[in-house]
Amino acid sequence: MYQVFAIPAFSDNYLWALVTKDGNCAIVDPGDATPVIEFLQKHNYTLTDILLTHHHSDHIGGVDTLLNTYSNINVYGPSTSRFPMVTIPCKDNDEIVLPKLNIKLNVMEVPGHTLDHICYFDHDNIFSGDTLFSAGCGRLFEGTPEQMYNSLNRISELNENANVYCAHEYTSANIKFALTVNQNNQDLVNYNEVTKALIKDNKPTIPTLLSTELKINPFLRSNDQNIKQTISQKFNLILPISDLECFTYLRKWKDQF
Ligand SMILES: [Zn+2]
């Protein structure tokens, strides 16, 4: 059993803290050490583990300082050579155990945003890094649309009641795009109202639920006929188009949006 807390960083990142009752703590994607150290000191928590999803600096930038400040830290992350600081390399389908927290997590390789991006999940929670956002998905810096499409499909098959802890507060901008491509989606219209109220109160819109994302996130809904129609009009395509084609054009449109 653990609780998850958001540590806001930079302008719109969330670093996630997994904390057990006895005060041991794992941090997902510590892009900046300062807010993590402040969080640990304020609550008197002990840092035991660091979990990395991918190599972008806003996700790993604080690791060196944390390792210099605290001792005996396990660092989990992708198994490629870009992660010299990783002590426990993770591969697809691995089950990792954070010994001091007694937390078991599963690893999923989700190429797309980067080639070596991984997610961590258990029955209740998904730490999706920059792969799945609320109402959106990560940009394709390294992977192909097909890789990202397959990665998101695999995440969609997890427990739909799980919380999705993504790494950025991009929800508002993502909804704007989602409403453009899927304006007759009443769940999306409702979700827009709910998240607008949260943002107005300065509250995070994350975590979101996977079940919510399945209803509102166009990047998980590229089989939707209304979205396909919008895409075909925008890009002058003759219907029918495949789900993957729809996803590819959705991502292309969002990049220019
Ligand atoms: Zn990234």
Boltz pocket constraint, residues with backbone or C-beta under 6 A from the ligand:
constraints:
  - pocket:
      binder: B
      contacts: [[A, 54], [A, 56], [A, 113], [A, 130]]
      max_distance: 6.0
